[in-house]
Amino acid sequence: MRNVTKKEIVDRIAEQTGARHVLAKQIVQSFLDEVIAELARGNRLEFRDFGVFETRTRAARIAQNPKTLERVNVPEKKTVRFKAGRLMKKKVQKRKT
């Protein structure tokens, strides 16, 4: 498995659409910015067949430092959850077999 960078995705989109590289980069960055902004507002993003992004609140809890065994209060925090859509699950499963 290898890492794929945003630059590689931008290059592919520019090549597939015939758009200039600068325009493809602006579009990809605008899309990512909008996803972040909507999640920050607490909204749920649903992309059919791709998946769903949503924020969840993790409850406050008491944890333990494994080195010192000291109890530590961990405050509640928001996290982003992604649930893969039907088409994504199907393609990922095909890739494994």
C-alpha positions, 0 to 999 in steps of 0.5 A: 500500500502506498500513500497518495497525495493531494497533488497526485489527485489534482494531477489525475483530475487535471488530466482526466478533465483537460482542465489546467492544473491550477484550476483543478487544484483550486477546485479540490482545495475548495471542496476540502475546505467546504467539507471541513467548514460543514463539519465544523458547523456540526453538519452531516455530509452524505455523498451517495455511494461514497460515504457519510462524514459526521461529527460525534461527541466523545464523552468525558472520561477518566483515563490512566497514564500507563507509565505512572498509573496516574488517573487523568481527566480527559474532557469531552471532544468532537471527532469526525466519523466516516462511514463508507458507502455501498459502492466504496465498500464493494470496490474495496472488497474486490480489491482485497480478493 
